[in-house]
């Protein structure tokens, strides 16, 4: 049975956590984008933690929306932690690096706590 797309979000301070399941469509991405826009407006720079459980990727509409968002917000993300267990998810983390100035790291699910700590820790230049 194919998983249906599912997106859960949690925000705290300048951190957005997104939990992805299934295959994302344009409507799923459009649901996430307003929260990121609001956080960027409030904090200037944000941090994102993405967990990918049974995540199958994007359809073309969601992929296009993601590329447009990344081009618009190239400098607005400080840290991006991607958490998953699939080899392609780890590869995708490396693929994302040229599209952002953010520090980007991949964590396997057994290191989810470490991913939370890394996303939430103070940056060295913050004092």
Beta strands, then each sheet from edge to edge (+ up, - down):
strand 1: 6-12
strand 2: 15-24
strand 3: 46-58
strand 4: 77-84
strand 5: 103-108
sheet 1: 1+ 2- 3- 4- 5-
end
